[in-house]
Amino acid sequence: MAELLFFVAATGAIAGAIGVIALQNPFYSVLSLVGHLLSLAALFLLLRAEFIAAAQVVVYAGAVMVLYVFVVAYVGGAEPQIRPFAPGLRRLSVLFGAVILIELWIALLGTGLKAVDGEGAPFDPAFGTPAQLGEALLTKFLLPFELASLLLLVAAVGAVVLARRRRGTDLEHDDGDAVSVIDALRPAGTGTMKEGVSGLPDVGGEPPGSHPKGTTRPEIAAGAGDREHEGGW
Amino acid sequence: MSADALMLARVDLVEAWWVQILKALIIFFIALQILPAVIIMERKLMGRMQMRYGPNRVGPFGALQPMAEIVKFALKQDSRPRTAIGLLYVLAPAISILTAVSAFAIVPFGDAVDIFGAKVGLYGIDVSIGVLYVFAFGAIAFYGLMLGGWASGSKYSFLGAMRSAAQLISYEVSQGLALVGVLMTAQTLSLTGIVQAQEGMWYIVPQFVGFIVFMVAGFAETNRAPFDLPEADAELVQGYMTEYGGTKMVAFLFAEYLNMLTVSLLAVTFFLGGWQLPFGIDPPTWVDPLVVLGKLYLFVFFFIWVRATLPRLRYDQLMSLGWKILLPLATLNALVTAIVVVVVDNN
């Protein structure tokens, strides 16, 4: 049973990995990567590392790959063909591939083959449980654990900062103050995302649409200057 | 085939392989039987709440309506849009239903009991990673919706899938964090262990904030009203399942209702003391599953009640609620619980 599962999962993992680079459509590449990650989770299960398996599925298949799928489904369809490589890159890729191949062979011949005849590492029944994993992370590996979380925090803050500058790289000349024609024609309170988030601008008691045609609406003239800088959704 | 060979994950109770297969079948059939009851209950209750009768033509009191409908769905012609992608289009409902049934396996209906001399747990599986198991399957279930929407080759389906993607990611975080408080209080990940730890006081009392966050996020995770934006019928026809019909659509609906049951049962397990009754009432063990089902009924009623009461949120409101209110609340809850647990343990 375990052997059968191993070969199914291993085949799935290898096929998924090949699919990622061989498939033309980026959406299928991403799906193939998901399949690869799920197969890896099955291999972790066979090694009695349930927590790692679950974390693998929740974090990679559930969060990271979801965002990949999201982006590829939105923008990937427009250009299914990957652009042809620059000639220099192709030669460089062969070189790097050869280096990695040699390195893997050294690792495999050097140490990996010795384990084939052995019984494998001794198995402690409590090894890999969430309790033991948590204890190890918070005692023995406290510093790397905290450093990693700090790194993730910095990355998250960086992402927020970059996303706020989405309109343009120049913060001094943010065009958030610009008023579009649609804004001028649209009665206040008719449901833009911005109104939903930051509430209605003060319209001075007059219901929308009550201005006769052709006159300037006071809230547009007055409000254009003091709009919030970061409103956009 | 020994039990050990079948055992992929570390479990607290090792059973014979035929017991495991039997249990899997029984749990699947129970879920299959509860669902029509839930559906007829939803339609009848919503009817009453909206001053109408609800279905009352097929069978006594209209109780056979789901039966008639499943026959209707099964006999429908199988059609698909010309733009659909064949294999993925068929695979998507299968993923949805597979993950929904798998997640259902973790719900404990009772403790391990002696049946004809063999020790049998009244649950599918009690894994050491506990609720992470449900989240793992929830992560895979997402691909059912996503592939369904994408492979249909229709813009309504696609937009529905995209909405559900953003919604599921946003609320999964709060849902998971809301349970951290419970896990810290119970000091175990095992679901039966959590139920046993609630003897004396259910966690809905000390973990009330966690309960609220979990339920709100649960509504969003199961795409139920008022968070049913992925299939907002006024804008998106039927969301990711717009192009589906016949038994494939039934599979999606089945998975959706099953997810609702799983979330309800998890709430029962984590916050309402599972199979335990309050005030020291200790019934014989065969009553335990019925107690769980009774509590499940309360939650299902609540889900239906909310659907009939609250209007749908707008998309930006949905995102603000998830990220600006629920996530800080859940984090704060986990932080306060951690401090309290440490203080209590040191005294």
Interface residues (C-beta under 8 A of the other chain):
Chain A: M1 A2 L5 F27 L31 V34 L38 A41 L45 L46 R48 E50 F51 A53 A54 A55 V57 V58 A61 G62 A63 V66 L67 V69 F70 A73 Y74 P125 T129 P130 M193 G196 V197 W233
Chain B: M1 A5 L6 L8 A9 R10 V127 S128 I129 G130 L132 Y133 F135 A136 G138 A139 I140 F142 Y143 M146 L147 W150 F158 A161 M162 A165 A166 L168 I169 E172 L189 R314 D316 Q317 S320
